[in-house]
Amino acid sequence: MFRNLDAEQARLKLTDQKVADKLGISRVSYVNKKKTGKFTTMEIKALCKLFSRKFDYLFDTEEE
């Protein structure tokens, strides 16, 4: 759903498990949230900080 989130995760060579651990959630929860987009505000802020990217870029859903 969020291609830039996936791209940044791959760029840093972070597994879903590693990102989930940083968010304090299970890997399954993280995978589901990437599919549904149902991240909490705190999770969104943590992801933006983790990847050093702004919300608009990281969670862009527009197709090119």
Phi and psi in degrees as a GROMACS rama.xvg file:
@    title "Ramachandran Plot"
@    xaxis  label "Phi"
@    yaxis  label "Psi"
@TYPE xy
-112.803  91.9064  PHE-2
-63.299  -34.3816  ARG-3
-71.1716  -35.3387  ASN-4
-62.4776  -46.1824  LEU-5
-61.819  -40.8337  ASP-6
-65.6559  -43.8377  ALA-7
-66.3309  -38.1483  GLU-8
-63.0317  -43.2203  GLN-9
-67.9392  -39.681  ALA-10
-59.0997  -39.2787  ARG-11
-88.3021  1.08323  LEU-12
56.3621  43.6574  LYS-13
-100.557  129.858  LEU-14
-77.0027  164.682  THR-15
-58.2758  -38.098  ASP-16
-63.4053  -43.1447  GLN-17
-64.3948  -40.9528  LYS-18
-68.0267  -43.0381  VAL-19
-58.622  -42.9934  ALA-20
-59.777  -41.939  ASP-21
-65.7623  -29.0791  LYS-22
-87.1599  -13.2786  LEU-23
77.1177  28.3585  GLY-24
-127.613  171.233  ILE-25
-77.1891  159.378  SER-26
-60.1168  -42.2077  ARG-27
-61.4541  -42.5931  VAL-28
-62.1452  -43.0705  SER-29
-62.6386  -45.9175  TYR-30
-59.9169  -43.8394  VAL-31
-64.8892  -39.2855  ASN-32
-67.1893  -34.8897  LYS-33
-64.7702  -33.1881  LYS-34
-76.1268  -39.5914  LYS-35
-95.5278  -22.6893  THR-36
80.2206  11.5164  GLY-37
-92.032  60.0266  LYS-38
-84.9926  148.646  PHE-39
-77.8816  164.659  THR-40
-59.236  -41.8498  THR-41
-64.4021  -38.3697  MET-42
-66.6012  -40.7099  GLU-43
-62.3152  -45.899  ILE-44
-61.726  -40.9331  LYS-45
-65.4724  -39.4537  ALA-46
-68.1238  -41.2721  LEU-47
-61.4826  -40.7311  CYS-48
-69.4492  -45.2378  LYS-49
-56.8281  -44.151  LEU-50
-95.2835  -0.304328  PHE-51
52.0746  46.8743  SER-52
-133.337  154.121  ARG-53
-80.3488  156.388  LYS-54
-54.2089  -47.7467  PHE-55
-57.3094  -36.5251  ASP-56
-77.4231  -51.2487  TYR-57
-63.0907  -35.806  LEU-58
-109.402  24.6757  PHE-59
-67.2397  133.726  ASP-60
-116.673  2.15542  THR-61
-73.6406  140.728  GLU-62
-83.7259  144.418  GLU-63
